[in-house]
Amino acid sequence: MKHSVRAVIFGLALTMTSSAWAQWSSDPTQNLVLSNFPNADQVQPKTAALPNNTWYVSWFNNNPVIPNSGYNVYYQLLSATGVQQFPQNGIQVALENGLSSTQDYGFAIDGEGNAILAFQDLRRDPNNAQITVAKMSPTGQALWGPLGVALTFGNVNSNNAPKVTVTTDGYIVVGWTSNNQTVLQKLTPGGSPVWVGATASNYGVVLQQSGYYYSLADLHAGDNGSVVVSFVVNQGFGSNSYLYANKISPSGQLMWGSGNVHVFDGGSLQFGEFPYFVPDGNGGGVFSWYTNSPTLQVYAQHILTDGTEAFGHNGSQGAIGGSDVRVSPSLSYNPATQETFLVWTEEDSTQSFQGISAQKFNSAGALEWGNSGLVIVPLGNDAQINPVNVQIGTGALAYWIDEQVTGNGTVEAVKLDGNGSLVCPEFAVSSAVSPKARLWAGLAPSGLSTVAFQDYRSGNSDIYIQNVNSDCTLGIEGR
C-alpha cells in the first residue's frame, strides 16, 4: 500500500508543480502562507505527514465573500519541498456549511493517501449541527460525494467535537460527544457504517454512565484493528473532571473493561481541558494533562496495550517541588526507548512570569531531567504559550509562541537530545512579529518537521506553515 501512495503523490507532484504557488521558506520572516483570503477568519490548522514526506494540512475558513458560508473545512497537499499541489487557499471540503463558530475536528490519512476529515455540519439540518466525515483524495476529489457521510441524524442530540482515525486494517473510526455520551462509529473504506444494531437507537459504540457526562477527548488507532479512545468525565459544571480511556475491539467490544481505565481521577483537570494523547505503536497510549486541583501541575501517563498503567496511578508529575505552577503540556513518545518527553509553560506562583520547561520520563515514569525539570526559557515578562513538541533523534524538538505584552509574538524552537542537552539552541521559526495562535507540530519519516499556525500579520487570521529540517535549518534541505 505504501508503494501506491508514493506513486500517486509523486505523479501528482510532477503534473502540478507548474501551477504551484510556493515552497518551503528558508527565511523565518517569510513563512509559507497557505490561506490568506482577504478579510476572512482562517483558523485551527492541523497537519499530517504521508509516508513519502508529503504533507496534508487542514483548517477552517470563514470567508465573508461566500454567501451563507460560515466556517468551512479546507485542505491542502504539500510536496516534500513544500510546493502546494492545490491552488492557493486550498480546496473547500464542505460547501456552505454555515457554522458561525468552530469546535475541534478530526483529521487523519488512510493507507491510500486520502485525507479523512470529521466535522460539525449544518448542511443537512440548519437547526442542529450534525457530524459528517469526508474522504478527500490527493487530487482534490470528494470520494464520498459533496456531502460526505452523515453519522448523526435528527435534532434531539447535541453533536460536538469529532475525532477520526484509520485502523491498522483500513477501517475508519469516528468519535464525537453526543449530549452526555461519547459515541464511536466504524466505517468501511467505502463509507458504510459497521457498528449498527437492530434498531435505530442501537447505533455505534456508546460510552456512558448514569449521572455523568462523558465528553470525547481524543481517538487513535490501536493494534490489530482496535482503537484507543479517551474522554473527560464529570457530573456537570463545577464538579471535578477526570480523564478515562478504553480500547475498542474491531467488533466494538470494550477491551479495557466496562469501568474503563482511570488515567486520572485524583483531583480535577483544568476546566475546558480535553487533552490529546499519542499512540505508543504497540496498542497503548501515552497521555498528558494538567490539573487545577489540588494545584496547577502537568502530568504524563503511559497506558499499555492491556490497559495497565506503566507509571504510578494518576501519572507522573512533570516537576516536583517549588512554588511554580505548570500548565499547557505537550507530549511526544519514543517507542524504541519507551521514553516520554513533556514540554509545558512554567509560571511563578502569582502567574505573573512565564517560561518553558521540559521533562523526560523513563518507561516506568521516573523523572530523568531532575525533579524541577529542564529549563528551556527562564521565567520572564513575555508570555510563553502554546508549547508543542515532536520526538526526533534521541530527544525532542519543541516549539512555542513567545508573546510580548502587546500581544505580538514569534514562534521559537529548540532541539534537545535524550540527555537534555541542546542539539540546537533556541532559534526563530517565525520571526515576523505579529499575533499568533494554535501551533500544530508534525514530523515526517525523513525527520523533517513542520509547524502550522494562525498568524495575524496581515490584520486577519491567516494560516501559515514552516518546515524545520533535522539539523534545525529552514527551507529545502541542502540548499
C-alpha positions as CSV (number, residue, x, y, z in Angstrom):
1,M,0.0,0.0,0.0
2,K,2.8,2.4,0.8
3,H,4.2,2.0,-2.7
4,S,0.9,3.0,-4.2
5,V,0.8,6.2,-2.0
6,R,4.3,7.2,-3.2
7,A,3.4,6.6,-6.8
8,V,0.2,8.6,-6.7
9,I,1.7,11.6,-4.9
10,F,4.9,11.6,-6.9
11,G,3.0,11.6,-10.1
12,L,0.8,14.4,-8.8
13,A,3.8,16.5,-7.9
14,L,5.2,16.1,-11.4
15,T,2.0,17.2,-13.1
16,M,1.0,20.0,-10.8
17,T,4.3,21.7,-9.9
18,S,4.0,24.2,-12.7
19,S,0.8,25.6,-11.2
20,A,2.0,25.5,-7.6
21,W,2.4,28.7,-5.6
22,A,5.4,28.4,-3.3
23,Q,7.8,26.1,-1.4
24,W,9.4,25.9,2.0
25,S,10.9,29.2,3.0
26,S,14.4,29.5,4.4
27,D,13.6,32.9,5.8
28,P,11.8,33.0,9.2
29,T,10.3,36.4,8.4
30,Q,8.6,34.9,5.2
31,N,6.8,31.7,6.2
32,L,4.8,29.8,3.7
33,V,1.2,31.2,3.7
34,L,-1.4,28.6,2.8
35,S,-4.6,30.5,3.3
36,N,-5.0,34.3,3.2
37,F,-8.4,35.2,1.8
38,P,-8.8,39.0,2.4
39,N,-11.0,39.8,5.5
40,A,-11.5,36.1,6.2
41,D,-11.0,34.3,9.5
42,Q,-8.8,31.2,8.9
43,V,-8.2,29.1,12.0
44,Q,-7.3,25.8,13.6
45,P,-4.7,24.3,11.3
46,K,-3.7,20.6,11.6
47,T,-1.1,18.7,9.6
48,A,-0.4,15.0,8.8
49,A,2.7,13.6,7.0
50,L,2.4,10.8,4.4
51,P,5.0,8.0,4.1
52,N,6.8,9.8,1.3
53,N,7.3,13.0,3.3
54,T,4.5,15.0,1.6
55,W,2.0,16.8,3.9
56,Y,-1.7,17.4,4.2
57,V,-2.8,20.5,6.0
58,S,-6.4,21.3,7.1
59,W,-8.1,24.3,8.6
60,F,-11.4,26.2,8.9
61,N,-12.1,29.3,6.9
62,N,-14.9,31.8,7.3
63,N,-14.8,33.8,4.1
64,P,-17.4,36.7,4.1
65,V,-17.4,36.8,0.2
66,I,-19.1,33.4,0.0
67,P,-22.8,33.7,0.8
68,N,-24.0,31.6,3.8
69,S,-20.5,30.4,4.1
70,G,-19.8,30.2,7.8
71,Y,-16.7,28.2,8.9
72,N,-15.9,25.6,6.2
73,V,-13.2,22.9,6.2
74,Y,-10.4,23.3,3.7
75,Y,-7.3,21.2,3.0
76,Q,-4.1,21.4,1.1
77,L,-1.4,19.0,-0.1
78,L,2.2,19.9,0.0
79,S,5.1,18.2,-1.7
80,A,8.2,17.2,0.3
81,T,9.7,20.5,-0.7
82,G,6.7,22.5,0.4
83,V,5.1,23.1,-3.0
84,Q,1.3,23.5,-2.8
85,Q,-0.4,20.9,-5.0
86,F,-3.8,22.6,-4.9
87,P,-4.4,26.3,-5.6
88,Q,-3.6,28.9,-3.0
89,N,-6.1,28.8,-0.2
90,G,-6.7,25.1,-0.6
91,I,-9.8,23.1,-1.6
92,Q,-13.1,23.5,0.3
93,V,-14.3,20.3,1.7
94,A,-17.8,21.4,2.8
95,L,-19.7,23.9,0.7
96,E,-21.9,26.5,2.5
97,N,-21.6,24.7,5.8
98,G,-22.9,27.7,7.6
99,L,-21.3,27.3,11.1
100,S,-21.0,30.6,12.9
101,S,-18.3,29.2,15.3
102,T,-15.8,26.3,15.4
103,Q,-15.1,23.3,17.6
104,D,-12.3,20.8,17.4
105,Y,-12.4,18.4,14.4
106,G,-10.9,15.2,13.2
107,F,-8.1,14.7,10.6
108,A,-6.4,11.5,9.5
109,I,-4.8,9.8,6.5
110,D,-5.8,6.4,5.1
111,G,-3.5,3.8,3.5
112,E,-4.3,5.1,0.0
113,G,-3.1,8.6,0.8
114,N,-6.5,10.1,1.2
115,A,-7.4,12.8,3.8
116,I,-10.2,11.9,6.2
117,L,-11.9,14.8,7.9
118,A,-14.7,14.7,10.5
119,F,-16.5,17.9,11.4
120,Q,-19.7,19.6,12.5
121,D,-22.1,20.2,9.6
122,L,-25.3,22.3,9.2
123,R,-25.9,21.4,5.5
124,R,-28.4,18.6,6.2
125,D,-30.1,20.2,9.2
126,P,-29.7,24.0,9.5
127,N,-31.3,23.9,13.0
128,N,-28.9,21.4,14.6
129,A,-25.3,20.6,13.7
130,Q,-24.7,17.0,12.7
131,I,-21.4,15.1,12.4
132,T,-20.1,14.5,8.9
133,V,-17.0,12.6,7.7
134,A,-15.4,13.2,4.3
135,K,-12.8,11.3,2.3
136,M,-10.8,13.6,0.1
137,S,-8.3,12.3,-2.5
138,P,-4.7,13.6,-3.2
139,T,-6.1,15.1,-6.4
140,G,-8.8,17.1,-4.6
141,Q,-11.8,14.9,-5.2
142,A,-14.6,14.2,-2.7
143,L,-14.6,10.4,-2.8
144,W,-17.7,10.1,-0.7
145,G,-19.6,12.8,-2.6
146,P,-20.1,16.5,-1.9
147,L,-22.0,15.9,1.3
148,G,-19.7,13.2,2.7
149,V,-21.2,10.5,5.1
150,A,-23.6,11.6,7.8
151,L,-23.0,10.0,11.2
152,T,-25.8,11.7,13.2
153,F,-29.4,12.5,12.4
154,G,-32.3,14.5,13.8
155,N,-32.5,17.5,16.2
156,V,-32.6,15.8,19.6
157,N,-28.9,15.4,20.4
158,S,-26.1,18.0,20.5
159,N,-23.2,16.6,18.4
160,N,-19.8,18.0,19.1
161,A,-16.0,17.9,18.6
162,P,-15.5,14.8,16.4
163,K,-12.2,12.9,16.0
164,V,-11.2,10.4,13.4
165,T,-8.6,7.6,13.0
166,V,-7.8,4.9,10.5
167,T,-7.3,1.4,12.0
168,T,-4.4,-0.9,11.1
169,D,-6.8,-3.0,8.9
170,G,-8.0,0.0,6.9
171,Y,-11.3,0.9,8.6
172,I,-12.2,4.4,9.7
173,V,-13.5,5.1,13.2
174,V,-15.1,8.4,14.1
175,G,-15.9,9.6,17.7
176,W,-17.9,12.5,19.0
177,T,-19.7,13.8,22.0
178,S,-23.5,13.4,21.9
179,N,-25.2,15.1,24.8
180,N,-23.7,13.3,27.8
181,Q,-22.2,10.4,25.9
182,T,-19.2,9.6,23.8
183,V,-20.2,7.8,20.7
184,L,-18.0,5.9,18.1
185,Q,-18.9,4.6,14.7
186,K,-16.8,2.4,12.4
187,L,-16.9,2.8,8.6
188,T,-15.7,0.6,5.8
189,P,-13.3,2.2,3.3
190,G,-16.3,2.9,1.2
191,G,-18.1,4.8,4.0
192,S,-20.7,2.2,5.2
193,P,-21.3,2.0,9.0
194,V,-20.2,-1.2,10.6
195,W,-21.3,-0.9,14.3
196,V,-25.1,-0.9,13.6
197,G,-27.6,-2.8,15.7
198,A,-31.2,-4.0,15.2
199,T,-32.8,-0.6,16.0
200,A,-32.1,3.0,15.1
201,S,-31.1,3.7,18.8
202,N,-28.6,0.9,18.8
203,Y,-26.1,2.7,16.6
204,G,-22.4,2.7,17.2
205,V,-20.4,2.1,20.4
206,V,-21.7,4.3,23.3
207,L,-19.7,5.2,26.4
208,Q,-21.8,6.5,29.2
209,Q,-22.6,6.3,32.9
210,S,-25.8,7.4,34.7
211,G,-25.4,10.8,36.3
212,Y,-22.1,11.6,34.5
213,Y,-21.0,13.4,31.3
214,Y,-18.6,11.5,29.0
215,S,-17.0,14.0,26.6
216,L,-14.7,12.8,23.9
217,A,-11.1,14.0,24.2
218,D,-9.1,12.0,21.6
219,L,-9.0,8.9,19.4
220,H,-6.2,6.9,17.8
221,A,-5.7,3.5,16.2
222,G,-4.5,0.7,18.4
223,D,-3.2,-2.7,17.3
224,N,-4.9,-5.4,15.3
225,G,-7.8,-3.2,14.1
226,S,-8.6,-1.7,17.5
227,V,-8.9,1.9,18.6
228,V,-8.0,3.7,21.8
229,V,-10.3,6.4,22.9
230,S,-10.0,9.0,25.8
231,F,-12.8,11.0,27.3
232,V,-13.3,13.6,30.1
233,V,-15.8,12.5,32.8
234,N,-17.6,14.8,35.2
235,Q,-21.0,15.4,36.9
236,G,-21.6,18.7,35.3
237,F,-20.4,22.3,35.6
238,G,-18.3,22.9,38.8
239,S,-17.7,19.2,39.5
240,N,-14.3,17.5,39.3
241,S,-13.2,16.4,35.8
242,Y,-11.4,13.1,35.3
243,L,-9.6,11.5,32.3
244,Y,-10.7,8.0,31.3
245,A,-9.7,5.8,28.4
246,N,-10.7,2.5,26.8
247,K,-9.7,0.3,23.9
248,I,-12.4,-0.8,21.4
249,S,-12.0,-4.1,19.5
250,P,-12.8,-4.4,15.8
251,S,-16.3,-5.8,16.8
252,G,-17.0,-2.9,19.2
253,Q,-16.2,-4.6,22.5
254,L,-14.6,-2.7,25.4
255,M,-11.2,-4.3,25.8
256,W,-10.2,-2.4,28.9
257,G,-13.4,-3.3,30.8
258,S,-16.8,-1.7,31.3
259,G,-15.4,0.5,34.1
260,N,-12.8,2.0,31.7
261,V,-9.2,2.8,32.6
262,H,-9.0,5.8,35.0
263,V,-6.0,7.6,33.6
264,F,-6.5,10.4,36.1
265,D,-9.1,10.6,39.0
266,G,-7.1,12.2,41.7
267,G,-8.3,15.8,41.7
268,S,-9.6,17.7,38.7
269,L,-8.5,18.5,35.2
270,Q,-8.3,22.2,34.4
271,F,-11.7,23.4,33.2
272,G,-12.1,23.0,29.4
273,E,-9.1,20.6,29.2
274,F,-9.7,17.8,26.6
275,P,-6.2,16.6,26.2
276,Y,-4.8,14.8,23.2
277,F,-2.7,11.7,23.5
278,V,-0.2,9.9,21.3
279,P,-0.3,6.1,20.4
280,D,2.6,4.1,21.6
281,G,2.9,2.0,18.5
282,N,2.1,-1.2,20.4
283,G,-1.6,-0.9,21.1
284,G,-1.5,1.5,24.0
285,G,-1.4,5.3,24.5
286,V,0.7,8.0,26.2
287,F,-1.2,10.8,27.9
288,S,-0.6,14.2,29.3
289,W,-2.8,16.7,31.0
290,Y,-2.8,19.5,33.6
291,T,-4.9,20.0,36.7
292,N,-6.5,22.8,38.6
293,S,-7.0,20.7,41.8
294,P,-5.2,20.3,44.0
295,T,-2.8,22.7,42.1
296,L,-1.9,23.7,38.5
297,Q,0.5,21.0,37.6
298,V,1.3,18.9,34.5
299,Y,1.3,15.1,34.3
300,A,2.0,12.2,32.0
301,Q,0.9,8.5,31.9
302,H,1.5,5.5,29.7
303,I,-1.3,3.0,29.4
304,L,0.0,-0.3,28.0
305,T,-1.8,-2.4,25.4
306,D,-3.5,-4.5,28.0
307,G,-4.8,-1.4,29.9
308,T,-2.3,-1.4,32.7
309,E,-0.5,1.7,33.9
310,A,3.2,1.9,33.2
311,F,3.6,4.9,35.6
312,G,2.0,5.1,39.0
313,H,-1.7,5.7,39.3
314,N,-2.6,9.2,38.3
315,G,0.6,9.5,36.4
316,S,4.0,11.2,37.0
317,Q,4.2,14.9,37.6
318,G,6.4,16.9,35.2
319,A,8.2,18.7,38.0
320,I,8.2,18.3,41.8
321,G,8.7,20.9,44.5
322,G,9.0,24.7,44.5
323,S,6.1,27.1,44.2
324,D,5.8,27.4,40.4
325,V,2.7,26.3,38.6
326,R,2.7,24.4,35.3
327,V,0.2,24.4,32.5
328,S,-0.4,23.5,28.8
329,P,1.7,20.4,28.5
330,S,2.6,18.8,25.1
331,L,3.8,15.2,24.9
332,S,5.8,13.1,22.5
333,Y,7.0,9.5,22.8
334,N,10.0,7.4,21.6
335,P,8.7,3.8,21.1
336,A,12.2,2.4,20.6
337,T,13.3,3.5,24.1
338,Q,9.8,3.8,25.7
339,E,10.7,7.3,26.8
340,T,8.2,10.2,27.1
341,F,9.0,13.9,26.5
342,L,6.9,16.6,28.1
343,V,7.1,20.3,27.4
344,W,5.0,22.9,29.2
345,T,4.5,26.5,30.2
346,E,6.1,27.3,33.6
347,E,4.7,30.1,35.7
348,D,5.6,31.7,39.0
349,S,3.2,31.2,41.9
350,T,1.4,34.5,41.0
351,Q,1.3,33.6,37.3
352,S,3.0,36.9,36.5
353,F,6.0,35.5,34.8
354,Q,6.3,32.6,32.3
355,G,8.9,30.3,30.8
356,I,9.2,27.0,29.0
357,S,10.3,23.8,30.8
358,A,10.6,20.1,29.8
359,Q,10.9,16.7,31.3
360,K,11.8,13.2,30.2
361,F,10.3,10.1,31.8
362,N,11.7,6.6,31.5
363,S,9.5,3.6,30.8
364,A,8.4,3.4,34.4
365,G,7.6,7.2,34.7
366,A,10.7,8.2,36.6
367,L,11.9,11.8,36.1
368,E,15.1,11.8,34.0
369,W,15.8,15.5,33.8
370,G,15.7,16.3,37.5
371,N,12.9,17.0,39.9
372,S,12.5,20.6,38.7
373,G,12.6,19.6,35.0
374,L,14.8,21.2,32.4
375,V,14.5,25.0,32.0
376,I,14.4,25.9,28.3
377,V,13.2,29.5,28.7
378,P,13.7,31.1,32.2
379,L,10.7,32.9,33.8
380,G,10.3,36.4,32.3
381,N,7.9,39.1,31.2
382,D,6.9,37.6,27.9
383,A,4.2,35.1,27.8
384,Q,5.5,31.7,26.6
385,I,2.4,29.9,25.3
386,N,1.1,27.0,23.2
387,P,4.1,24.7,23.5
388,V,4.1,21.6,21.2
389,N,6.8,19.0,20.5
390,V,7.7,16.1,18.3
391,Q,10.0,13.2,19.2
392,I,13.1,13.2,17.0
393,G,16.5,11.5,17.3
394,T,17.1,10.6,20.9
395,G,15.2,13.6,22.2
396,A,12.6,16.1,21.1
397,L,12.0,19.3,19.0
398,A,9.9,21.8,20.9
399,Y,8.0,24.8,19.5
400,W,6.2,27.6,21.3
401,I,5.0,31.2,20.9
402,D,7.0,34.0,22.6
403,E,4.3,36.6,23.1
404,Q,5.1,40.2,24.1
405,V,2.9,42.3,26.4
406,T,1.5,43.9,23.2
407,G,0.1,40.6,22.0
408,N,2.6,40.3,19.2
409,G,4.8,37.3,19.2
410,T,7.2,35.0,17.3
411,V,7.4,31.2,17.0
412,E,10.6,29.8,18.7
413,A,12.1,26.3,18.8
414,V,14.8,24.3,20.4
415,K,16.1,20.7,19.8
416,L,17.1,18.5,22.7
417,D,18.9,15.2,22.8
418,G,18.0,12.4,25.2
419,N,20.2,13.8,27.9
420,G,18.5,17.2,27.8
421,S,21.5,18.8,26.1
422,L,20.9,21.4,23.4
423,V,21.4,20.0,19.9
424,C,20.1,23.3,18.5
425,P,19.9,26.3,20.9
426,E,16.7,28.4,20.7
427,F,16.1,29.6,17.1
428,A,13.3,31.5,15.4
429,V,10.9,29.6,13.2
430,S,8.7,32.6,12.6
431,S,10.3,35.9,13.4
432,A,7.6,38.1,11.9
433,V,6.4,39.9,14.9
434,S,2.6,39.6,15.0
435,P,-0.2,37.9,17.0
436,K,0.0,34.1,16.6
437,A,-2.1,31.2,17.9
438,R,-2.8,27.5,17.7
439,L,0.5,25.9,16.9
440,W,0.3,22.4,15.4
441,A,3.6,20.4,15.0
442,G,4.2,17.3,12.9
443,L,7.0,15.0,11.9
444,A,7.7,13.2,8.6
445,P,9.6,9.9,8.3
446,S,12.6,11.8,7.0
447,G,13.0,13.7,10.2
448,L,11.6,16.9,8.6
449,S,9.2,18.7,11.0
450,T,6.6,21.3,10.3
451,V,4.7,23.7,12.5
452,A,1.4,25.3,11.2
453,F,-0.2,28.2,13.0
454,Q,-2.7,31.1,12.8
455,D,-1.0,34.5,12.1
456,Y,-2.4,38.0,12.1
457,R,0.4,39.7,10.3
458,S,-2.0,40.9,7.6
459,G,-4.6,42.1,10.1
460,N,-6.7,38.9,9.7
461,S,-6.2,35.4,10.9
462,D,-4.3,33.5,8.1
463,I,-2.8,30.1,8.0
464,Y,1.0,29.7,7.8
465,I,3.3,26.8,7.9
466,Q,7.1,26.4,8.3
467,N,9.4,23.4,7.9
468,V,12.3,22.7,10.2
469,N,14.9,20.2,8.9
470,S,16.6,17.6,11.1
471,D,19.6,20.0,11.5
472,C,17.3,22.9,12.6
473,T,17.7,24.8,9.3
474,L,14.6,26.1,7.5
475,G,13.8,25.7,3.8
476,I,14.7,23.0,1.3
477,E,17.4,20.9,2.9
478,G,20.8,21.2,1.2
479,R,20.1,24.5,-0.5
